[in-house]
Amino acid sequence: MLDAKPAVNPQGNNSALREYGMENKIEFLDHKNKNAKLTSIILVAASFFSLAIFIPVCFMLASEDGIDPIFLFVFVPVFFSFSLLPLLIIRFTVGKNKKTVFDLDKNKIQFHEGKKIVSELNFSEIQSLNQSRYTYTVKTKNGSRTVTVYTIVSLTHPQQILAESSDFFQARSFAETIAKILKIPLTNEKGEKRELSELDLPFHRRPHPEFDSFSIPNFSKETDLNWKDTGTEFQIVSHYNPPLFRILGFLLSFVLFLILNLALGDALGIGIFSWENFPPTLAEGLFFLIVTSISLVPVTFAFYNGYKSKIIRIANEGIHKNRDFISFDSLEEILLEDNHLILLSDQKILKIAMYLFCKNEDYNTVKEAIVYGILTKTNGGASSSFTQFTTEF
């Protein structure tokens, strides 16, 4: 699904509509819908462009003296058919997109293919709601690529996809919307269940029975990580600087230097391998400085990333990473996804690239340390804004 939209009918009185402010019908479109729309626009434009050429040409030919009627008899249908071909493609291929419609008045889920309803389910038939995914491969000019589609399904009807999107965060939003419509819990891909009452609760306000087993993080020296308590905030400090990054930086810089000199430099006759005298001419010297500056970017980045300050700060009101910040009030989930630690809410996403922060085997340790810091700060501790409630662990 690349879009979800309410149908134009705000007169319903379904309890889900009243409670969550939704319209009578919610549509979840097939994840290919956006590409299909673009394809349709291009095909329609091609059809009109062909007709714009075809019609004046027909009038011009018809007004010519001595034109062979047989030629017109063949030319007009062929060109007219060619102009209509893009519209036929839309009609028989692009127009068959799927969508799921949640009818809040009838308490039904309708599965559409094109304009036809191919199947229906009652709300009461969906007893569980799970996030999942599937992948498929598409061919491109340069080979192929794998497309990941995030889905929302029910274990009672696994063959029916209730909603989908190629965007993980949009799929998550769809999942929460459907859970609110059906008033059932939502289980993510990790098997973690969130009850209906917990969907919009901040992370720290939800039950965390495992918190009793947590302790102050004590990273080993091998992790290149340190846990610091400054008195006002917790800090996870990384000194991760693997030699592999610097080696790759040197290799990329060297290869880039050679490519620019051999390809562009030789073509212009001012590359380093074209020098006939030393010192080089002004043009050769300027080209050398520009190429060297460009080539040094990879190795400079490798060294900069290795020695720059890498700190995750868990302050009294939220979590900081460089200039990015997410508050405890808005934080709903903490996920490890595609080598990133993702702290997200419905409005904001804080993504931390873990492959630049620590070793692969330490990803989960960092996640647990952040959870410990959040729950410690929000459990009647240093944050005065959270002293009005207690969290059950």
QUIDA-V263589 format. One record per residue. N is the residue number from 1. SS is DSSP state (H for helix, E for strand, L for the rest). OMEGA is omega in whole degrees, 0 to 359 (* if undefined). D_FIRST is the distance of its C-alpha to the first C-alpha in Angstrom with 1 decimal. Layout:
<<N,SS,OMEGA,D_FIRST> <N,SS,OMEGA,D_FIRST>>
This chain:
<<1,L,176,0.0> <2,L,178,3.7> <3,L,173,5.6> <4,E,185,7.3> <5,E,177,10.8> <6,E,174,14.0> <7,L,185,15.9> <8,L,177,19.4> <9,L,187,21.6> <10,L,188,22.9> <11,L,185,25.8> <12,L,180,24.7> <13,L,179,26.6> <14,L,183,24.5> <15,H,178,25.3> <16,H,178,21.8> <17,H,182,21.6> <18,H,186,24.9> <19,H,187,24.4> <20,H,176,21.0> <21,L,182,21.4> <22,L,176,18.4> <23,L,182,18.5> <24,L,181,19.3> <25,E,176,15.9> <26,E,181,12.4> <27,E,173,9.5> <28,E,186,5.9> <29,E,178,4.7> <30,L,184,4.4> <31,L,178,3.6> <32,L,188,7.1> <33,H,182,7.2> <34,H,178,8.7> <35,H,180,11.2> <36,H,178,12.0> <37,H,179,13.0> <38,H,178,15.1> <39,H,180,16.6> <40,H,179,17.5> <41,H,180,19.1> <42,H,181,21.1> <43,H,178,22.2> <44,H,179,23.3> <45,H,179,25.2> <46,H,179,26.9> <47,H,180,27.9> <48,H,178,29.4> <49,H,178,31.1> <50,H,179,32.7> <51,H,180,33.9> <52,H,176,35.3> <53,H,187,37.4> <54,H,186,38.2> <55,H,177,39.6> <56,H,180,42.2> <57,H,178,43.2> <58,H,179,43.9> <59,H,180,46.1> <60,H,180,47.9> <61,H,181,48.6> <62,H,181,49.7> <63,H,180,52.2> <64,L,176,53.7> <65,L,175,57.1> <66,L,178,57.6> <67,L,181,53.9> <68,L,179,53.7> <69,H,180,52.0> <70,H,178,50.8> <71,H,178,48.9> <72,H,182,47.2> <73,H,179,46.5> <74,H,187,44.6> <75,H,186,43.1> <76,H,180,41.6> <77,H,182,39.6> <78,H,182,38.4> <79,H,179,37.3> <80,H,178,35.7> <81,H,178,33.8> <82,H,180,32.7> <83,H,181,31.4> <84,H,183,29.4> <85,H,178,27.9> <86,H,179,24.7> <87,H,177,24.1> <88,H,177,24.7> <89,H,178,22.1> <90,H,184,19.5> <91,H,188,20.8> <92,H,180,20.8> <93,L,185,17.9> <94,H,184,15.3> <95,H,183,15.5> <96,H,180,14.4> <97,L,180,10.6> <98,E,173,9.3> <99,E,177,8.1> <100,E,181,9.4> <101,E,175,12.0> <102,E,180,14.0> <103,E,185,17.5> <104,L,177,19.5> <105,L,183,22.7> <106,L,184,22.8> <107,L,181,21.1> <108,E,172,19.0> <109,E,183,15.6> <110,E,180,15.1> <111,E,185,13.1> <112,E,167,13.1> <113,E,191,13.7> <114,L,179,14.7> <115,L,183,16.9> <116,E,172,18.0> <117,E,185,17.4> <118,E,177,17.8> <119,E,180,18.2> <120,E,173,18.5> <121,E,172,19.0> <122,E,177,21.1> <123,H,185,20.1> <124,H,180,23.2> <125,H,180,22.1> <126,L,183,19.6> <127,L,180,22.0> <128,L,181,19.9> <129,L,185,16.6> <130,E,173,15.8> <131,E,180,13.5> <132,E,179,13.6> <133,E,169,12.4> <134,E,181,13.2> <135,E,171,14.2> <136,E,185,15.3> <137,E,176,17.6> <138,E,179,17.7> <139,E,177,21.0> <140,E,179,21.8> <141,L,184,25.1> <142,L,180,26.1> <143,E,180,25.3> <144,E,176,21.9> <145,E,180,19.1> <146,E,179,17.0> <147,E,176,13.2> <148,E,180,12.0> <149,E,180,8.7> <150,E,188,8.8> <151,E,172,8.6> <152,E,184,10.3> <153,E,174,13.0> <154,E,180,16.5> <155,L,179,19.6> <156,L,177,21.2> <157,E,187,18.6> <158,E,182,17.2> <159,E,182,16.4> <160,E,176,13.8> <161,E,183,10.3> <162,E,177,9.7> <163,E,180,6.1> <164,E,177,4.4> <165,E,174,3.9> <166,L,176,7.1> <167,L,184,8.4> <168,H,186,10.5> <169,H,175,11.5> <170,H,177,8.4> <171,H,178,7.5> <172,H,178,11.2> <173,H,177,11.1> <174,H,182,8.8> <175,H,179,11.3> <176,H,178,14.2> <177,H,181,13.3> <178,H,178,13.2> <179,H,179,16.3> <180,H,178,18.0> <181,H,185,17.4> <182,H,180,18.7> <183,L,178,21.2> <184,L,179,21.0> <185,L,180,21.0> <186,E,179,18.2> <187,E,181,19.0> <188,L,185,17.5> <189,L,179,17.9> <190,L,182,21.5> <191,L,180,22.4> <192,L,183,23.0> <193,E,172,22.7> <194,E,177,22.3> <195,L,181,23.8> <196,H,182,22.6> <197,H,183,25.4> <198,H,188,24.4> <199,L,182,20.8> <200,L,178,22.0> <201,L,173,25.3> <202,L,183,26.2> <203,H,186,26.5> <204,H,180,30.3> <205,H,178,30.5> <206,L,180,29.0> <207,L,176,31.4> <208,L,184,32.2> <209,H,182,35.0> <210,H,184,35.1> <211,H,180,36.3> <212,H,181,39.9> <213,H,180,39.8> <214,L,174,38.7> <215,L,179,41.5> <216,L,182,42.0> <217,L,179,40.4> <218,L,183,43.0> <219,L,176,41.7> <220,L,181,44.0> <221,H,182,45.4> <222,H,183,43.5> <223,H,185,40.2> <224,L,180,41.3> <225,E,177,39.9> <226,E,175,41.9> <227,E,181,41.3> <228,E,173,43.2> <229,E,184,44.0> <230,L,185,45.4> <231,L,178,46.2> <232,L,180,43.6> <233,L,172,40.5> <234,E,179,39.5> <235,E,169,38.8> <236,E,185,37.4> <237,E,181,39.1> <238,E,172,38.3> <239,L,184,40.9> <240,L,182,38.8> <241,L,185,40.0> <242,L,179,40.0> <243,H,182,42.3> <244,H,180,39.6> <245,H,182,37.8> <246,H,178,41.1> <247,H,178,42.0> <248,H,178,38.7> <249,H,178,39.2> <250,H,182,42.7> <251,H,180,41.6> <252,H,179,38.8> <253,H,180,41.3> <254,H,180,44.0> <255,H,179,41.8> <256,H,178,40.5> <257,H,180,44.1> <258,H,183,45.2> <259,H,181,42.5> <260,H,180,43.1> <261,H,182,46.9> <262,H,183,46.9> <263,H,184,44.4> <264,H,183,44.6> <265,H,180,48.0> <266,H,179,49.8> <267,H,180,48.4> <268,H,180,49.8> <269,L,182,52.9> <270,L,178,52.7> <271,L,184,50.9> <272,H,180,52.8> <273,H,178,53.8> <274,H,181,55.4> <275,L,176,57.7> <276,L,181,61.4> <277,L,174,63.0> <278,L,4,62.5> <279,L,181,61.8> <280,L,176,59.1> <281,L,180,59.1> <282,H,180,57.3> <283,H,180,54.3> <284,H,179,54.1> <285,H,179,54.3> <286,H,179,51.6> <287,H,179,49.3> <288,H,180,50.1> <289,H,181,49.3> <290,H,181,45.9> <291,H,179,44.9> <292,H,179,46.1> <293,H,179,44.2> <294,H,183,40.9> <295,H,182,41.7> <296,L,182,42.3> <297,H,181,38.8> <298,H,183,37.5> <299,H,177,40.6> <300,H,178,40.8> <301,H,181,37.2> <302,H,180,38.1> <303,H,180,41.2> <304,H,180,39.7> <305,H,181,36.9> <306,H,187,39.6> <307,H,179,41.9> <308,L,179,39.9> <309,L,179,39.5> <310,E,186,36.5> <311,E,167,36.4> <312,E,184,33.9> <313,E,176,35.5> <314,E,184,35.0> <315,L,184,36.8> <316,L,185,37.7> <317,L,181,34.7> <318,E,186,31.9> <319,E,180,31.1> <320,E,167,32.0> <321,E,188,31.2> <322,L,181,33.1> <323,L,181,32.0> <324,E,183,28.8> <325,E,171,28.9> <326,E,184,27.0> <327,E,176,29.0> <328,L,181,29.6> <329,L,184,28.6> <330,L,183,25.0> <331,L,182,24.5> <332,L,183,22.5> <333,E,174,21.7> <334,E,186,23.3> <335,E,168,21.6> <336,E,187,22.7> <337,E,176,20.0> <338,L,178,20.7> <339,L,176,24.3> <340,E,168,23.4> <341,E,188,24.3> <342,E,175,21.6> <343,E,190,22.8> <344,E,173,20.1> <345,L,179,19.7> <346,L,185,17.4> <347,L,189,19.0> <348,L,178,20.4> <349,E,173,20.0> <350,E,182,23.2> <351,E,179,22.8> <352,E,180,26.1> <353,E,185,26.6> <354,H,181,28.6> <355,H,174,29.7> <356,H,187,31.9> <357,L,183,33.0> <358,L,179,34.3> <359,L,182,34.5> <360,H,184,31.8> <361,H,181,33.8> <362,H,182,34.0> <363,H,184,30.3> <364,H,178,30.4> <365,H,178,33.8> <366,H,178,32.6> <367,H,180,29.7> <368,H,178,32.3> <369,H,178,34.7> <370,H,178,32.2> <371,H,178,31.5> <372,H,181,35.3> <373,H,180,35.7> <374,H,184,33.2> <375,H,177,34.6> <376,H,180,38.2> <377,H,187,37.7> <378,L,181,36.2> <379,L,179,38.6> <380,L,182,41.3> <381,L,189,42.2> <382,L,185,42.4> <383,L,183,39.8> <384,H,182,41.6> <385,H,182,38.4> <386,H,183,37.6> <387,L,184,41.1> <388,L,179,40.3> <389,L,177,38.4> <390,L,178,38.6> <391,L,180,36.0> <392,L,177,36.7> <393,L,*,36.8>>
